[in-house]
Amino acid sequence: MTGKIILATIVVLLIGISAASIRIQEAKAAATTVNITLYGSTGGIFHQTPPIGWGFSAATITTPGPTITINQYDYLNLTLYSEDGEHHQFFVDYNNDSTIDPGDPAMPTTFSSSTVGTVWGFNATRSGTFTYRCAIHPSMMYGTLIVVQAVAEFSPFLILPLFIIVTVVASVAYRTKHSTKKMPSIPYLNKTHDAGYDSKNIIEWMKNRETLLIRNFAILKRYNGIRNKGH
């Protein structure tokens, strides 16, 4: 019984993994390229002349910058301009520490032209709400990036505890069932077909009963002999 439960659990897990994999592949196939133009500015060399931040145009630069929303697995294709002529560097700050960390999508170089756009992009494989920033001016140039989850995230580490729990429960149930099964005190011959009534148990019971009868007969015979002598 335990083996059947474990086997059924494994089959269900495999079906779930397969379905999740298919949905992920479908989401990747449906991904598109999202073109976004951003203008960045820190207000000049002394950071005192507005506008400061990011904008979809030079006239709409604000702090924080505009919210960018894309779907998971989309390719975000950015065309970047420096409105103030300063060097800027776009990156997505996954852990919001204002620093480019390993794994953060980040431009390999800076951009500084107000007339010629610098094109750079990345695949949005990670879903969630994040902050995009300028690596050089992280506290002044930032905005929100929303990556909408395409499918439910699947992790084998979430399935493993479920498998362990099912296995343990099945094992305990099996042991409990078999440990509480008691043999009947008198294995009648006409019940040999019942669970636990086999020929071995019956023969053993008959031997024990025969031994007990012989012993009782011997005691009774001895008792009668002593009694006859007394008369």
C-alpha positions in Angstrom: 0.0 0.0 0.0 2.8 2.4 0.9 4.5 1.7 -2.4 1.4 2.5 -4.3 1.0 5.8 -2.5 4.6 6.8 -3.2 4.2 5.8 -6.8 1.1 7.8 -7.2 2.8 10.8 -5.6 5.7 10.6 -8.0 3.4 10.4 -10.9 1.5 13.5 -9.8 4.7 15.4 -9.2 6.0 14.5 -12.7 2.7 15.7 -14.3 2.9 19.0 -12.4 6.6 19.5 -13.4 5.7 18.7 -17.0 2.7 21.1 -17.1 4.8 23.9 -15.5 7.6 23.4 -18.0 5.1 23.6 -20.9 3.5 26.8 -19.6 7.0 28.4 -19.2 7.9 27.5 -22.8 4.6 28.9 -24.0 5.2 32.2 -22.1 8.7 32.5 -23.6 7.3 31.9 -27.1 4.7 34.6 -26.6 7.3 37.2 -25.3 7.8 40.3 -27.4 10.2 43.2 -27.6 9.1 46.3 -25.7 10.7 49.5 -27.0 11.1 52.3 -24.5 12.8 55.7 -24.8 14.2 57.3 -21.7 15.7 60.7 -21.0 17.9 61.1 -18.0 19.1 64.2 -16.2 20.6 65.3 -12.9 20.1 69.0 -13.4 23.5 69.8 -14.8 27.0 69.6 -13.4 25.9 71.1 -10.0 22.6 69.1 -9.9 20.7 72.3 -9.3 18.9 73.0 -12.6 15.7 71.0 -13.1 14.6 68.7 -14.5 16.1 65.8 -12.4 15.3 62.1 -12.9 13.9 60.1 -15.8 11.2 60.7 -18.4 9.8 59.3 -21.6 10.7 62.7 -23.1 12.9 65.6 -22.3 9.9 67.6 -21.2 8.5 64.9 -18.8 11.6 64.2 -16.7 10.6 63.7 -13.0 11.8 62.1 -9.8 10.8 59.3 -9.5 10.8 58.5 -13.2 7.9 56.9 -15.1 6.8 53.4 -14.2 7.7 50.8 -16.9 5.5 47.7 -17.1 6.4 44.6 -19.2 5.7 40.9 -19.1 8.1 38.3 -17.9 10.4 37.0 -20.7 9.8 40.2 -22.7 12.9 41.9 -24.1 13.1 45.5 -22.9 14.8 47.5 -25.6 15.9 50.9 -24.3 17.0 54.0 -26.2 18.7 56.3 -23.7 19.5 60.0 -23.9 21.3 62.3 -21.5 19.4 65.5 -21.3 22.0 67.3 -19.2 25.0 65.9 -21.2 26.3 64.1 -18.1 27.4 60.5 -18.0 24.6 58.1 -16.9 24.4 54.3 -16.6 21.0 52.5 -16.5 20.6 49.4 -14.4 17.8 47.4 -12.6 18.4 47.3 -8.8 17.0 43.9 -7.9 17.8 44.2 -4.1 17.4 48.0 -4.0 20.8 48.7 -2.6 21.7 51.4 -5.1 24.6 49.4 -6.4 25.1 47.1 -9.4 25.3 43.6 -8.0 26.0 40.3 -9.9 22.8 39.4 -11.7 21.4 42.9 -12.0 20.7 43.9 -15.6 23.1 46.8 -16.2 24.6 48.7 -19.1 28.2 47.8 -19.6 29.0 51.4 -20.5 27.7 54.9 -19.8 25.7 57.2 -22.2 26.1 61.0 -22.3 24.6 62.3 -25.6 21.4 64.4 -25.7 21.0 64.0 -29.4 22.1 60.4 -30.2 20.4 57.7 -28.3 22.3 54.8 -26.8 20.5 51.5 -27.4 20.7 48.7 -24.8 18.3 46.0 -23.5 17.9 42.8 -21.6 15.5 39.8 -21.2 13.2 40.2 -18.2 13.4 36.7 -16.9 12.8 37.7 -13.3 9.3 38.8 -12.3 8.4 41.3 -9.6 8.5 45.0 -8.9 12.0 46.5 -8.9 13.7 49.9 -9.0 15.6 51.1 -12.1 18.4 53.6 -11.5 21.4 55.4 -12.8 24.4 53.7 -11.3 26.2 57.1 -11.1 23.3 59.0 -9.6 21.2 56.3 -7.9 19.5 58.6 -5.4 18.4 61.2 -8.0 17.6 59.1 -11.1 15.3 56.2 -10.3 11.9 54.8 -11.2 9.8 51.6 -10.9 10.0 48.6 -13.2 7.1 46.1 -13.0 7.7 42.7 -14.6 4.4 40.8 -14.7 4.7 37.1 -13.9 3.9 35.0 -16.9 3.4 31.7 -15.1 3.6 30.5 -11.5 7.1 30.0 -10.5 8.1 26.3 -10.0 10.7 25.1 -7.7 11.6 21.5 -6.9 12.5 22.5 -3.4 8.8 23.2 -2.8 7.8 19.8 -4.1 10.4 17.9 -2.1 8.9 18.6 1.3 5.4 17.5 0.0 6.9 14.2 -1.2 8.7 13.6 2.1 5.5 14.3 4.1 3.4 11.9 1.9 6.0 9.2 2.2 6.2 9.5 6.0 2.4 9.5 6.4 2.0 6.4 4.2 4.8 4.6 6.1 3.2 5.4 9.5 -0.2 4.4 8.3 1.2 1.1 7.0 3.0 0.3 10.2 0.1 1.2 12.4 -2.3 -1.0 10.4 0.0 -4.1 10.7 1.2 -3.5 14.3 -2.4 -3.4 15.6 -3.5 -6.6 14.0 -3.9 -9.3 16.7 -4.0 -13.1 16.2 -7.1 -14.7 17.6 -6.7 -16.8 20.8 -8.3 -19.9 19.3 -7.7 -20.5 15.6 -10.8 -22.6 14.8 -10.4 -25.0 11.9 -13.5 -23.6 10.1 -11.8 -20.1 10.0 -8.6 -21.0 8.4 -9.5 -18.8 5.4 -9.6 -15.7 7.6 -6.7 -13.3 7.9 -4.1 -14.6 10.3 -5.6 -18.1 10.5 -3.1 -20.3 8.8 -2.2 -24.0 9.2 1.0 -23.2 11.1 -0.8 -21.3 13.8 -3.4 -24.1 14.1 -0.8 -26.9 14.4 1.0 -24.9 17.1 -2.2 -24.3 19.0 -3.0 -28.1 18.8 0.4 -29.1 20.0 0.2 -26.7 23.0 -3.3 -28.0 23.8 -2.2 -31.6 23.5 0.8 -31.0 25.8 -1.6 -29.4 28.3 -4.0 -32.3 28.2 -1.3 -34.9 28.7 0.1 -33.0 31.6 -3.3 -32.7 33.2 -4.0 -36.4 32.6 -0.7 -37.3 34.3 -1.5 -35.2 37.3 -5.0 -36.7 37.5 -3.6 -40.2 37.2 -1.1 -39.6 40.0 -3.7 -38.1 42.2 -6.0 -41.1 41.7 -3.2 -43.5 42.5 -2.4 -41.7 45.8 -6.1 -41.8 46.6 -6.4 -45.5 46.0 -3.4 -46.2 48.2 -5.1 -44.3 51.0 -8.0 -46.6 51.0 
